[in-house]
Amino acid sequence: MADPIKKFAVPIDMMGLAIRHLATPTAGDDAANKDFVETLAMQARTGAVADVAAQRGLPGGYATLDIDGKLDVGQIPALAITDTQVVGSEAAMLGLIAQRGDVAVRTDLNKSFILATDDPSQVGNWIELRASGYVISVDGMTGNVVLSWQSDIGNGVASNFLLEHGMDTRDVQVAVLDAADDFADVECRVTRPSGDAVLIDFGILVPGVNAFRVVIQR
């Protein structure tokens, strides 16, 4: 004998197109009621919030904001502070306790160097700082470059004068000018006994006190 057909009534509001009194679904294709769906959504939100909270401030997780909405200081990488130290030699620079980004001012070279790695003991790790757009050298010379030297000469006694200009080269031009004659050129013999001095010889002429002006240029 066949099982009797079981009948049940489900109230349906056809005008409002709503199906009411649905049971809790147990299969994937079961219809679900509003309370069941909202409960699942709430559980999903709660789980997501819990996951974010669990990962807050952890490596690979999420950063933490303080009460001002800014990143927590403890989660920001340490900022390197550049120290500037004055040294008088390469050995002193290589002996510095320094970290990347520190600057060494070399008084022996009148130059500054910045440490490019974490090892200050190797000269190759120090990079010279050069300002863009500024003169690096003059005629191959660096540092305090002297291009000209001037002096008044004449004492009413001597007829030759050894003038030390200190330019460290014999490649200099020398002009002797007469201060009493609109700085006209004065004929004389000029020799260069060294790279730092010139000898001016007027022969039988004895200049008066500060009668002539000497200009020496590279």
C-alpha positions, 0 to 999 in steps of 0.5 A, a space after each residue: 500500500 502506497 504511503 499516503 500523501 502528506 499535505 501541509 499549508 504554507 501561507 503565501 501572500 500573493 499580493 505582496 509576492 512574499 513567501 512566509 514561514 520558510 524552514 531553516 534551509 538544509 540543502 544548497 537549493 533550499 529557500 532561505 528566510 530573511 532571519 537566516 540570511 541576516 544571521 549569516 551576514 552578521 557572522 561573516 562581518 564578525 569574522 572579518 572584523 575579528 580577522 583584522 583585529 588579530 592581524 593588527 600590528 603584525 608583520 604582513 598584517 595591518 598597521 595600527 592608527 593612534 587616537 589622532 588617526 596617524 600610524 603608531 610610532 612603533 610600526 614606523 621604520 627607524 629614520 636614519 639621522 645624518 651625523 656630520 663629523 670633521 676629520 683631518 685625514 683619510 685615516 681619521 675618516 676611515 676610523 669613524 664610527 658612522 652609519 650610512 648617510 653620515 658625512 665626513 668633512 675633510 679639512 685636509 682636502 677641503 672636501 666632504 664625503 658621504 658614507 654610501 654603505 654601512 662600512 666606514 672603514 673602506 675608502 671606496 664606501 665614501 662618496 665625495 659630495 659635489 654641488 651641481 652647477 659649481 666649479 669643481 676645479 680651475 685649470 686642473 687645480 682644486 681647493 683654494 686656487 690663486 690666479 693672480 698676485 699683486 704688489 707695489 715695488 720700489 724702495 729707492 735702493 734696489 734695482 731687482 726684486 725677488 717676488 714670491 707669489 706661491 702659485 706653484 708654477 712657472 707658467 705665469 704672466 708678469 706685468 710691471 706698471 708705472 704708477 706715476 704714468 697711468 700704469 704704463 708698461 715698464 720694461 724690465 727683465 723677468 725670470 722665473 727661478 722657481 714655480 713660486 717666485 719671479 725675479 724682476 731686474 731693472 738693470 741700472 734703473 732704481 725705482 722709487 718707493 712703491 713706484 711700480 705695480 707688479 701683477 702676476 697671473 696664471 
